Amino acid sequence: MTHDILIGIDFGTGGCKITITDCQGEVLDSLSGEYPSSHPHPGWSEQHPADWWRVMCETLARLQQRPVWQNARVAAVAMDSYTHGAVLLDEQLQVIRPTIIWTDQRSAAESRELKEKTGDMIFATGYQMPTPTWTLPQMLWLKRHEPENMQRLRHISFVKDYIRFLLCGELATDRIECQGTLFYDMKQHRWSDELCELGGFSSAMLPPIAGITDIAGKVTAEAAKATGLPIGTPVVMGTSDSAVEDYAAGAIEPGQCILKLATAGNVNVMTAEAHPHPATLTYAHVIPGMWYTVTATNAAAICQRWFRELVCAEEKLEAETTGVNVYEIIDRKAKTSPPGSNGVFFHPYLSGERSPYWDPKLRGSFTGMSMGTTRGDLARALLEGVAYSLKDCHRTITEMQLPVKEYILIGGGAKSSIWSRIICDLFQAPCTVPASCDASFGSALLAGVGVGVFPDEETAIRRCLKIARQLEPDRSQAAFYEQQFALYRRLHDALAPVYAVM
């Protein structure tokens, strides 16, 4: 008997994840695939759009061999992706160059110049201050260093929007994605000619803006051949990964706070209105009328991937021979080290840093090592260091006096019992861990809203949200972690001037 399924496709910084749900929001299956980033120079980060499409097609092909696909009718597809990823297209809609992604730090000089010359205007219009994360300074860098590519430029798309264009042949973006460019007028709800002019191009090159749950088009015959998705499948617009993750975790009321342990780390506080601040990011929420304030660290769970590749050959071999996830094995090593990692500290500035320092020159470090330091100490120090970085981000939320009534822990790192325990004890607050809260799950629900399976966004998540576990803090660790966090900050303060001149 045929049954309807909803598909959510997430394009994260490290890879593509696809989740399939039924029309009651029950997760039926999910699968991921990794794609590479290239780093042609120190501080540069780029991705090839062809890799996003390739990995999505490969992942869909693998899913189509599994039981969930048998006798299934795809009711709708929706996608999300990381923001700040401009795809530059020529007159024939061909990709001009690899996409500069949000971790790239090459436009530090352009960011400083924009801030000094027009920072007040940029902030008043776009609600954000220029930093290398944003597309505006990246485009200014391209104008100066790759004028030949800028001369070929005719259309600008973004990560998920480009893939959706390949699926259904229409260029468009949504109302939250456009806020992640620094080309959008937050008050007038339109592209800003003034901001685009600063980036060296015309706003006519940017796509039309649609609603998050609007149907953007249908899968074409050519795309159906490549993906295995049925011809004519409705493709719903979707939105940015951060917004849809918050939504998928049930953060739909003011005062709920997301602590995210994914490629990057986020502290996102839901608000009833916009609270633009020079040290934060400000985005509209999936729920119409709501907003959220973001403080973010550039590198969180990606630090574990880096550590896995650089240090953990033994653990990788064990994972290959036993079938146990390599991160579970690394976590076991981390559990052999006590709180405080026997004096070892890790600062996760592998891609510079955003909140609260906004310093692209910061670099990652292990400090406090001795002849007695073990790989377990390093593994635990990494987990603690990312947690301290999130706590550092949270200082801005406290300074802004934004009320927080509930903490929700999400991202791949939330699956780790030791990592979530460290977060809970450091923040000294109860933490909720949803069962299915990644962006691809949220996108599947938005696909359902788009085709009428659910009446609206809020009904969909209230009906489908499930809680995996709830953590209570160990109060006996409060003073210890307060002291550790103070040491973490002192180490930052001592090392930052050194990195500034390196």
Secondary structure, 3 states (H helix, E strand, C coil): CCEEEEEEEEECCCEEEEEEECCCCCEEEEEEEECCCECCCCCCCEECHHHHHHHHHHHHHHHCCCHHHCCEEEEEEEEEECCCCEEEECCCCCECCCEECCCCCCCHHHHHHHHHHHHHHHHHHHCCCCCCCCHHHHHHHHHHHCHHHHHHCCEEEEHHHHHHHHHHCCCCEECCHHHHCCCEECCCCEECHHHHHHHCCCHHHCCCEECCCCEEEECCHHHHHHHCCCCCCEEEEEEEHHHHHHHHCCCCCCCEEEEEECCCEEEEEEECCCCCCCCCEEEECCCCCCEEEEEEECCCHHHHHHHHHHHCHHHHHHHHHHCCCHHHHHHHHHHCCCCCHHHCEEECCCCCECCCCCECCCCCEEECCCCCCCHHHHHHHHHHHHHHHHHHHHHHHHHCCCCCCEEEEECHHHHCHHHHHHHHHHHCCCEEEECCCCHHHHHHHHHHHHCCCCCCHHHHHHHHCCEEEEECCCHHHHHHHHHHHHHHHHHHHHHHHHHHCC
